[in-house]
Amino acid sequence: MSKPKPRALVLTKDGLHYRRAVFINGLKTIGFETKDHISDPGPQDVLVIWNRSFRGAEDAERFERHGARVIVAENGYMGKGWLGGNWYSLAFGHHAGVGHWNVGGPERWDNLKVDLKPWRMNGTENIILGQRGIGERGLKSPEGWAEATQARLGGRVRKHPGRNGNVATLEEDLTHATSVVTWASSAALQALLHGVPVWYEMPGWIGAAAARPIAEFGGEPLRDDAARLAMFRRLAWSMWQIDEIDNGTAFQQLFGYST
């Protein structure tokens, strides 16, 4: 008697942004049977959701209670269109670095040939990166976080472009930055690329190894080349181009080349 195929339920939406068909294709390629509904999930099965908020959290908890795995998808940590690509982040369990994924060697990041700028040693302002406050309960930025942080630490709030329409580009906003403060954001990762030190507040944030927590604000920010490079090399294995999802490469790596 042949062993039944593992099953996959993909709950990302149809359409150009969420690309449900691409996720389905990739999972089929590595041996999953995709379903429109799974009422009895087991340890061999997998659920794919977009972020872990609202209905997605309920479905994730149902699958996990039965020992099944949950893949949380989101826009790429460095930005969906970074380097002219079409990037998505994938991890088991959670987003923003709190989940887990199979980390390979340094070659994935190194092959991107990304220039890490020298650390900023001067500047005239500390910039607090505003966020939209959407996502998983317990991980998303608290309501009014940027303004409350400004009241505690001083500095200038950069409004989130997704909520505030036309604002200066991040690179323009970093011109006079001595450091940036984030809850957990792609903009802070971009700041690290530009050599601007980062303070963060969300426990487990994916960029934490190359930054310092807000609780230590007032001391010297972290400027550690080795820590920054190691963080980006790890991050690279959680972020995939759309064609790598479609052809199964992303899922092969995520599952450790085995379902």
C-alpha positions in Angstrom: 0.0 0.0 0.0 1.5 3.3 -1.1 2.1 6.0 1.5 -0.5 8.9 1.1 0.9 12.2 -0.1 1.2 15.0 2.4 -1.5 17.6 1.9 -1.3 21.4 1.7 -3.9 24.0 2.2 -3.0 27.4 0.7 -5.1 30.3 2.1 -3.3 33.2 0.4 -5.7 35.1 -1.9 -5.9 34.9 -5.6 -4.6 37.8 -7.7 -1.3 39.4 -8.6 -0.2 40.4 -5.1 -0.7 37.2 -3.1 -0.1 34.7 -6.0 -2.0 31.7 -4.6 -1.4 29.7 -7.8 2.4 30.2 -7.4 2.4 28.8 -3.9 0.2 25.8 -5.1 2.6 25.1 -8.0 5.6 25.1 -5.7 4.1 22.8 -3.1 2.9 20.3 -5.8 6.4 20.3 -7.3 7.9 18.9 -4.1 5.2 16.3 -3.6 2.3 17.9 -1.8 -1.3 17.3 -2.8 -3.1 20.6 -2.6 -6.6 20.8 -1.2 -9.4 23.4 -1.0 -10.1 22.3 2.6 -8.5 20.1 5.2 -10.8 19.2 8.1 -8.5 16.7 9.7 -4.9 18.0 9.5 -2.1 15.7 10.6 1.7 16.0 11.1 2.4 15.4 7.5 0.2 18.3 6.3 1.0 22.0 5.9 -1.0 25.2 5.9 0.1 28.4 4.1 -1.3 31.7 5.3 -0.6 35.4 4.6 0.7 36.9 7.8 -0.9 35.5 11.0 -3.7 37.9 11.8 -7.5 37.6 12.0 -8.7 34.4 10.3 -5.2 33.2 9.5 -4.4 32.9 13.2 -7.4 30.7 13.9 -6.6 28.4 11.0 -2.9 28.3 12.1 -3.8 27.3 15.7 -6.2 24.6 14.4 -3.4 23.0 12.3 -0.8 23.3 15.0 -3.1 21.6 17.5 -3.0 18.5 15.3 0.8 18.6 14.8 0.7 20.1 11.3 3.1 22.7 10.1 2.1 26.3 9.3 4.0 28.5 6.7 3.5 32.2 7.2 4.1 34.3 4.0 4.6 38.0 3.8 6.2 40.6 1.6 10.0 40.3 1.5 11.8 41.7 4.6 13.9 44.0 2.4 10.8 45.2 0.5 8.8 43.4 -2.1 10.5 45.0 -5.1 14.0 45.0 -3.6 16.8 44.8 -6.2 14.2 44.9 -8.9 12.8 41.5 -7.9 9.5 40.2 -6.5 10.3 39.0 -3.0 8.3 37.1 -0.4 9.3 36.0 3.1 8.5 32.5 4.3 8.9 31.0 7.7 7.3 28.3 9.8 5.0 29.5 12.5 5.4 33.3 12.6 6.6 36.3 10.7 9.2 39.1 11.4 11.9 36.7 12.6 10.0 34.9 15.4 9.3 31.9 13.1 12.0 29.5 12.0 13.4 28.4 8.7 16.2 26.2 7.3 19.4 28.4 7.1 22.0 27.5 4.6 25.5 28.9 4.0 26.7 32.4 3.2 26.4 32.0 -0.6 22.8 33.1 -1.0 23.4 36.5 0.5 26.9 36.9 -0.9 25.7 36.1 -4.5 23.4 39.1 -4.3 26.5 41.4 -4.3 24.9 43.8 -1.9 27.1 46.7 -0.8 27.1 47.2 2.9 28.0 50.8 3.6 30.5 51.9 6.3 28.9 52.7 9.6 27.6 56.2 10.1 29.7 57.9 12.8 28.0 61.2 12.9 24.6 62.7 12.2 22.3 65.3 13.7 19.0 63.4 14.4 17.5 60.2 15.6 14.7 58.9 13.4 11.8 56.9 14.7 10.3 54.7 12.0 6.5 54.8 12.1 4.7 51.5 11.3 1.2 50.5 10.2 0.4 48.4 13.2 -1.0 45.5 11.2 -0.1 41.8 11.6 -0.1 39.2 14.3 -1.3 40.0 17.7 1.7 40.3 20.0 4.1 41.0 17.1 2.5 44.0 15.4 3.5 47.5 16.4 1.3 48.8 19.3 -1.1 51.6 18.5 0.7 54.9 18.8 4.0 53.3 19.3 6.0 55.8 17.3 4.6 58.8 19.1 5.0 57.2 22.5 8.6 56.3 21.7 9.3 59.9 20.5 8.0 61.1 23.9 10.4 58.8 25.7 13.5 59.1 23.5 13.1 62.3 21.5 13.9 62.5 17.8 11.8 62.7 14.7 9.0 60.4 13.6 9.2 59.2 10.0 5.6 58.5 9.0 5.0 55.1 7.3 4.6 55.7 3.5 1.8 53.0 3.4 -0.4 55.2 5.7 0.7 58.7 4.7 1.0 58.8 0.9 3.9 60.8 -0.5 6.8 61.2 1.9 10.6 61.5 1.3 12.3 58.4 0.3 14.0 56.4 3.1 17.5 57.3 1.7 16.6 61.0 1.7 15.3 60.7 5.3 18.5 59.0 6.4 20.7 61.9 5.2 21.2 63.4 8.6 20.4 60.3 10.8 22.7 59.3 13.6 20.5 56.2 14.2 17.0 54.9 13.7 14.5 53.4 16.1 12.1 50.7 15.0 9.5 48.3 16.4 10.4 45.8 13.7 10.6 47.1 10.1 12.0 46.6 6.6 13.0 50.3 6.7 15.4 49.5 9.7 17.0 46.7 7.7 17.5 49.1 4.8 19.1 51.6 7.3 21.5 48.9 8.3 22.5 48.5 4.6 23.3 52.2 4.6 25.4 51.9 7.7 22.9 53.6 10.0 22.8 52.0 13.5 19.4 50.7 14.7 17.6 50.4 18.0 14.6 48.0 18.1 11.8 47.0 20.5 10.0 43.9 19.2 11.5 40.8 20.9 12.9 38.4 18.3 13.0 40.9 15.4 14.9 39.4 12.5 17.4 42.3 12.5 18.1 42.1 16.3 21.5 40.5 16.0 22.8 43.6 14.2 21.1 46.2 16.4 20.6 47.1 20.1 17.3 47.0 22.1 15.6 50.3 23.0 16.1 49.4 26.6 19.8 50.3 26.1 19.1 53.6 24.3 21.4 56.3 25.4 24.5 54.3 25.1 26.5 53.6 22.0 24.5 51.9 19.2 25.9 48.7 17.7 28.3 49.1 14.8 29.5 45.5 14.2 30.4 44.5 10.7 30.5 40.7 11.5 27.1 40.8 13.3 25.5 42.7 10.4 26.8 40.4 7.7 25.8 37.3 9.7 22.3 38.7 10.2 21.8 39.3 6.5 23.2 35.9 5.6 20.6 34.3 7.8 17.8 36.6 6.6 18.6 35.7 3.0 17.3 32.1 3.5 13.9 33.4 4.7 13.3 35.5 1.6 12.5 34.2 -1.9 11.8 35.4 -5.4 8.4 34.5 -6.9 10.0 32.1 -9.4 11.8 30.3 -6.6 8.4 29.7 -4.9 6.8 28.6 -8.2 9.4 26.0 -9.0 9.6 24.6 -5.5 13.1 25.8 -4.6 11.9 27.9 -1.7 9.9 25.0 -0.2 12.7 22.5 -0.7 15.0 24.7 1.4 12.3 25.5 4.0 11.6 21.8 4.5 15.2 20.8 4.4 14.8 19.2 0.9 12.3 16.8 2.3 8.6 16.8 3.0 
